[in-house]
């Protein structure tokens, strides 16, 4: 079981993310924190294995939390969850050892895929036996920060996935599932499955468009 600390200054967002994590087998949330100082204190008290860390905290930048816990020799991993889209923020997160970087807003499946990838890498690293260079290379390829592109889920075809990818790549802006379905010539439900797969595997980005009433519309854009 991997213990998780959720760090976010918005208590409603923290509650949603906590609910997401607790739906994923092998993970449990042991606490939440809304400030950097609180996060440092809770990490010292709870000793989680993984921190879901927002960058925009009221008292410090999220990566400063990482600096503090590393100085205190806490051996925990960090998965950044943030609305920060600046390339420098992503580069800094990588330099600070973040295992992944997930842009807000995101859905359950997007977080699930990344946590399952993280758990698999963590398990592979713990079980690894290094006897020669080939073993080292194998460990690094399985434990690297950038995960391999997952295979298509059951029921999705490579040919249709290619058509959906081309529709996203060829569009300047975002597409809804209905708009993508019209371009590709498939049903909206099918288009949604492919779009969610690309989003969950980190190749497409999801944004929410809020209207006057009803649920927000999910719109997708290919990440180059």
C-alpha positions in Angstrom: 0.0 0.0 0.0 1.4 3.4 -1.0 0.6 6.2 1.5 -0.3 9.5 -0.2 -0.3 13.1 1.1 -2.5 15.5 -0.9 -1.2 19.1 -0.9 -3.5 21.8 -2.3 -4.6 25.2 -1.0 -8.2 24.7 -2.3 -10.0 22.4 0.1 -12.6 21.4 -2.5 -9.9 20.4 -5.0 -8.0 18.5 -2.3 -11.2 16.6 -1.5 -11.8 15.7 -5.1 -8.2 14.5 -5.6 -8.4 12.6 -2.3 -11.5 10.8 -3.6 -9.7 10.0 -6.9 -6.7 8.4 -5.1 -8.8 6.4 -2.8 -10.6 4.8 -5.8 -7.3 3.4 -7.0 -6.2 0.0 -5.6 -2.8 0.0 -3.8 -3.1 3.7 -2.7 -4.5 5.3 0.4 -4.6 9.0 1.4 -3.1 9.5 4.9 -3.6 13.2 5.0 -4.0 16.6 3.3 -2.3 19.9 3.6 -3.2 23.4 2.4 0.1 25.3 2.9 3.7 24.6 2.4 4.5 24.7 6.1 1.6 22.4 6.8 2.9 20.0 4.1 6.4 19.9 5.6 5.0 19.2 9.0 2.6 16.5 7.8 5.4 14.8 5.8 7.5 14.7 8.9 4.6 13.3 10.9 3.1 10.8 8.4 6.1 9.8 6.3 4.0 9.2 3.1 5.5 7.4 0.1 4.1 9.9 -2.4 3.0 13.5 -2.3 0.5 15.0 -4.8 1.9 18.5 -4.7 0.3 21.7 -6.0 2.8 24.4 -6.9 0.7 27.5 -6.1 0.6 27.4 -2.3 -0.2 30.6 -0.2 3.0 30.7 1.7 5.6 29.2 -0.7 6.2 27.8 -4.2 5.5 24.1 -4.1 9.0 23.0 -5.2 10.3 24.8 -2.1 8.5 22.1 -0.1 10.6 19.6 -2.0 13.8 21.4 -1.0 12.8 21.4 2.6 11.9 17.7 2.8 15.1 16.7 0.9 17.1 18.7 3.4 15.3 16.8 6.1 16.3 13.5 4.3 12.7 12.4 3.8 12.6 9.7 1.2 9.3 10.3 -0.6 8.3 10.8 -4.2 6.5 13.8 -5.6 3.9 14.0 -8.3 3.2 17.6 -9.3 -0.4 18.5 -9.9 -0.7 22.1 -11.0 -2.2 24.7 -13.3 1.3 26.0 -14.0 1.9 25.6 -17.7 5.2 27.4 -18.0 8.0 25.3 -19.4 10.3 26.5 -16.7 8.0 25.1 -14.0 8.0 21.7 -15.7 11.8 21.8 -16.1 12.3 22.7 -12.4 9.9 19.9 -11.4 12.0 17.4 -13.3 15.2 18.7 -11.9 13.7 18.4 -8.4 12.9 14.7 -9.1 9.2 14.8 -9.7 8.0 11.4 -10.9 5.3 13.1 -13.1 3.6 16.4 -13.8 -0.1 16.5 -14.3 -1.9 19.7 -15.5 -5.1 20.8 -13.8 -7.9 20.3 -14.4 -7.8 16.6 -14.9 -10.1 13.6 -14.6 -10.0 10.4 -12.6 -8.6 8.3 -15.5 -5.7 10.7 -16.1 -4.6 10.5 -12.5 -5.3 6.7 -12.4 -3.0 6.0 -15.4 -0.1 8.0 -13.9 -0.5 6.4 -10.4 -0.6 2.9 -11.9 2.5 3.7 -13.9 4.2 5.0 -10.8 3.3 2.0 -8.8 4.6 -0.3 -11.5 7.9 1.5 -11.7 8.3 1.6 -7.9 7.6 -2.2 -7.7 10.1 -2.9 -10.5 12.8 -0.8 -8.8 12.3 -2.5 -5.5 12.5 -6.0 -7.0 15.4 -5.3 -9.3 18.6 -7.3 -8.9 21.6 -5.6 -10.6 24.4 -8.0 -11.6 25.7 -6.4 -14.8 25.1 -3.4 -17.1 22.2 -5.0 -18.8 20.4 -5.1 -15.5 21.2 -1.5 -14.9 19.8 -0.5 -18.3 16.7 -2.6 -17.7 16.1 -0.9 -14.3 16.6 2.6 -15.8 14.2 1.9 -18.7 11.5 0.6 -16.4 12.0 3.2 -13.7 12.5 6.3 -15.8 10.4 9.4 -15.2 8.9 9.2 -18.7 6.7 6.2 -19.0 6.3 4.2 -22.1 3.2 4.8 -24.2 0.6 2.3 -23.1 -1.0 -0.1 -25.5 -4.6 0.5 -26.6 -7.3 -0.7 -24.3 -9.5 -3.6 -25.3 -12.1 -2.5 -28.0 -10.0 0.3 -29.5 -8.3 -0.2 -32.9 -5.0 1.2 -34.0 -6.5 2.4 -37.3 -9.2 4.5 -35.6 -6.8 5.8 -33.0 -4.6 7.0 -35.8 -7.6 8.9 -37.3 -8.5 10.5 -34.0 -4.9 11.5 -33.5 -4.7 13.1 -36.9 -7.9 15.0 -36.2 -6.4 16.4 -33.0 -3.1 17.2 -34.6 -4.6 18.9 -37.6 -6.9 21.2 -35.6 -5.7 24.5 -34.3 -7.4 24.6 -30.9 -9.5 22.2 -29.0 -12.1 19.6 -30.1 -15.0 18.2 -28.2 -15.9 14.5 -28.6 -18.8 15.4 -30.9 -16.7 17.6 -33.1 -14.0 14.9 -33.3 -16.6 12.3 -34.1 -17.9 14.3 -37.0 -14.4 14.8 -38.4 -13.4 11.1 -38.1 -16.8 9.6 -39.0 -17.4 7.6 -35.8 -19.9 7.9 -33.0 -19.5 10.5 -30.2 -19.1 7.7 -27.6 -16.3 6.0 -29.6 -14.6 9.3 -30.1 -14.8 10.0 -26.4 -13.1 6.7 -25.6 -10.2 7.4 -27.9 -9.8 11.0 -26.6 -9.9 9.8 -23.0 -7.2 7.2 -23.8 -4.9 9.9 -25.3 -5.6 12.1 -22.4 -4.9 9.4 -19.9 -1.6 8.4 -21.6 -0.4 12.0 -21.5 -0.6 12.7 -25.3 -3.6 15.0 -25.2 -4.7 17.7 -22.9 -8.2 18.1 -21.5 -9.8 21.5 -20.7 -13.3 22.2 -19.4 -15.6 24.7 -21.0 -18.3 25.9 -18.7 -21.7 27.0 -20.1 -24.7 28.7 -18.7 -26.0 25.4 -17.2 -25.3 21.7 -17.0 -22.0 19.8 -16.9 -18.9 21.5 -18.4 -17.9 20.3 -21.8 -14.6 18.4 -22.1 -12.4 19.6 -24.9 -9.2 18.0 -26.1 -6.0 19.2 -27.7 -2.9 17.2 -28.8 0.3 17.8 -26.9 3.1 18.3 -29.3 
